[in-house]
Amino acid sequence: MSYVIKDQGCVFTGDTLLIRGCGRTDFQEGSPKNLYENVHSKIFTLPDNYRIYPAHDYNNIDIRIRQAELEYALGREELQMLSIVEEARALQSRLEKSKPEAQTLYNIISSGVSLSLHAVHATSGRWAAQQRADQPGFYVEWALEGDGLYKGDRILEINGRLVTSKTKEELQKHVGNSGKCQMVVLRKKSLPIPQKQLDQEKENNMRLQHRISYLEEQVKELQTVKEQPHHQQQQHQQHQQLHQTPTNQSQHVTSISISSPPSTPPEKPLIFQRGNYITTLVGGKPIELMGDDSAQTPAHVTKTLIKENTHIDLRERLPHMYSMPSKSLSASKISINSDSAYMQHHRREKERHRERRPRDPLQQQQQLHREHLMSNGLSSLPERQPFTSDFFFRQLFDEESSTYSYLLADLKTGEAVIIDPVLEQAKRDAQLVKELGFKLKYAINTHMHADHITGSGWLRELTGCKSMIATASGAKADLYLREGDRIEFGSHVIDVLATPGHTNGCMSYVIKEQACVFTGDTVLIRGCGRTDFQEGSSEFLYENVHTKIFTLPENYRIYPAHDYKGQLESSVWEEKRYNPRLTKDLEEFIQIMDNLNLSYPNKIDVSLPANRECGVYDIPKE
Ligand SMILES: N[C@@H](CCC(=O)N[C@@H](CSS)C(=O)NCC(=O)O)C(=O)O
C-alpha cells in the first residue's frame, strides 16, 4: 500500500518506491510487472511536487552492518528464548506430573519414580489397607511402627498368593482374622514433592512464562527493527524510549493465564522488572499505579492476569514500597482495590467529561487532546509553520559520523546552499544537486568539525561552489562569516548567529521566513555539543543557547549537525522543555558537561588538520 496525504502533498510509498530504487520482487508475492505498473499508474501520476517518503534507504554499508548486528542480536534472543521455553516445558511437565494420575505400575515407572519390592512379616497384625479411587490394588493406610509396613505401600502378595482382590472382604480372606501375615509390598523410593517445593516451582514457572513473553516481545521488536533502515531503527529506539517517558499513559498488557493459581497467596510480592516496566503481583493480582503521580513516575505497569480475586491491604504487604522515593515508584498511589475512592472519583470524572463531549468527531478528538494535555500538565505544541512553496529543503545523512547535511534551494532561481557537507558524501550531494537542476552557491560549515572531514572543499571542486566558515574557527575557506552576516540564495536569506561554546567558531544559521535554525553542534536534539576539547566552554555554550536560540520563536524548527539516536529535527519549544542538559541551571549544566566522559571522536586526528584546510587535504582520488 502507498499512503497519500493530498493536503500535505506527500506519499508514503513503503517498499514500492525507494529513493533511486524500488522494492525487491524476488520473494513473497513479488512481481516486477505489477510493481512497475503500479508505480507508473499510481505514484508517477501524482503531482510532480509530491514528496516521496519511502520505508527504507540503503545507500550505506553501515546499514548492512547494523542489520547484521540486529540479526545477531535477534538470533541470540531467539536462542535464549528457546532454552527458556524448554526449561518452562520441563517445569510444566514436572508440575503436571505432580497431579494425581492413574497409579498403574507403568505410569509410576515411566514417570521416573523408582520402586522397590519389600518382603514384610506383619507380626503384630496391626495394619489396615484400602483401595484408592480409580486406582488398582490395595494400599497400606496405616501400620504399627516396627512391622516394616509403611503408608502408601501397595500390597502385591499375601501369604504366597498374588493379590487380585477386588473388594476389602476378598483381601480380608487372604489375610485371615489375625492380620498377621507375610507380604510382598511395592514401595516408591522417592517421596512425593513437598508442597513448598511445588509452590516454588509454580512460582518459577510463572517467572519463566513472564520472561518468555518479554523475550517474545523483544524478538518481535527486533524483527520490526531489522526490517527498517538504520535511520528508522534509531528512531524506533528513540520512540521506545519516548514511550517509557512519564508522559506516556498507555499501558502495556501482557496476559498470562496460569491454570492453577497458588492455593495460598505468596508471602512475598512477586516483582518483575524490565527497565522501567514493573509488574508487581500480590496474592496473584497486579498492582496498579494510579493517580496523577503515575504520570510522573517512570514506572510502567504490566498487567498480568492471574485467576484470583483476593483484595489485599498493600500497606501490610509492601511496607518497603510505601517508603520508596517517588521517582522509582509512586508508592503512595499504589492500590489494588479497584473500587477505591480514587478510582470511583476518576471514573465519575471521566463520565462527566464524556457527557460534555461535542458530537463532531474532529472536535471530539481535539477536546480529548486538550484534556490529555491538561491532565498531564503539558502545554500544546505550537502550530507548525510550513516551508514556503519556493523553498527546497532536504536533510541528508552520513552514517559513519551521524552527521546531517542540509541541501536548501530557491526553487524559482535554482540557487542552492549546503550546510555541513561531509567529504565521503560529496559525490552523492553533487549528484543530487545536478539531478535537481540546482546551482550550488555555497558550502557552509557551522564550525570546524572534529569527527569528520568537511565536504565543502571537495564540493567546491565538483560544483564550483564557494566554501564558508566562521572567521573565529581559524580554518581556511573562500568566505568568512561573522555574526550579523546574511547569506543569500535566490530570494532566501540565512542570518548568521555566533554561538561559540562547543568551539570558538560555532555559528548557527537562522532562516526567519522558514521558521528554522541550523544549530550545528551548539544545540543537539536533547543534548548539546561537548565542550571538552578544541576551545570548548560550557559557560559560553549555555549563555549563547539561552540568549540566541531559546529566545527564537518557539515554533522554530531546530536542525542539528548530528544525532546519535535517530531523531531528525526538534523545535525551540521542545528543547526549552525537554533538553536534559540545557534546561538545568548553569552550575548543574557545567557539572553535567564536565562529567560526560565521552571518548574522543575516532577521526579527530585526521579531521582537524584537514578541516583547517577546508577539507581539501588528503582528498581520496576516487
Ligand atoms: N563517537 C563519535 C563522536 C561523538 C562526539 O563526540 N560527538 C560530538 C560532536 S562531533 S565533535 C559531541 O559534541 N557530542 C555530544 C554528545 O553528547 O554526544 C566519533 O567517534 O566520531
The ligand as a MOL file (V3000), in Angstrom:
LIG
                    3D

  0  0  0     0  0            999 V3000
M  V30 BEGIN CTAB
M  V30 COUNTS 21 20 0 0 0
M  V30 BEGIN ATOM
M  V30 1 N 31.7010 8.8890 18.6390 0
M  V30 2 C 31.7940 9.9210 17.6620 0
M  V30 3 C 31.9540 11.2840 18.2810 0
M  V30 4 C 30.8090 11.6340 19.1740 0
M  V30 5 C 31.0190 13.0580 19.6620 0
M  V30 6 O 31.8960 13.3100 20.4430 0
M  V30 7 N 30.2110 13.9810 19.1470 0
M  V30 8 C 30.4020 15.3780 19.4070 0
M  V30 9 C 30.0850 16.1380 18.1670 0
M  V30 10 S 31.2120 15.7580 16.9210 0
M  V30 11 S 32.8460 16.5910 17.6180 0
M  V30 12 C 29.5360 15.8830 20.5370 0
M  V30 13 O 29.5870 17.0470 20.8360 0
M  V30 14 N 28.7580 15.0420 21.1740 0
M  V30 15 C 27.9390 15.4540 22.2690 0
M  V30 16 C 27.2500 14.2910 22.8810 0
M  V30 17 O 26.6160 14.4870 23.8990 0
M  V30 18 O 27.3560 13.1760 22.3320 0
M  V30 19 C 33.0000 9.7090 16.7670 0
M  V30 20 O 33.8670 8.9080 17.1270 0
M  V30 21 O 33.0690 10.3550 15.7340 0
M  V30 END ATOM
M  V30 BEGIN BOND
M  V30 1 1 1 2
M  V30 2 1 2 3
M  V30 3 1 2 19
M  V30 4 1 3 4
M  V30 5 1 4 5
M  V30 6 2 5 6
M  V30 7 1 5 7
M  V30 8 1 7 8
M  V30 9 1 8 9
M  V30 10 1 8 12
M  V30 11 1 9 10
M  V30 12 1 10 11
M  V30 13 2 12 13
M  V30 14 1 12 14
M  V30 15 1 14 15
M  V30 16 1 15 16
M  V30 17 2 16 17
M  V30 18 1 16 18
M  V30 19 2 19 20
M  V30 20 1 19 21
M  V30 END BOND
M  V30 END CTAB
M  END
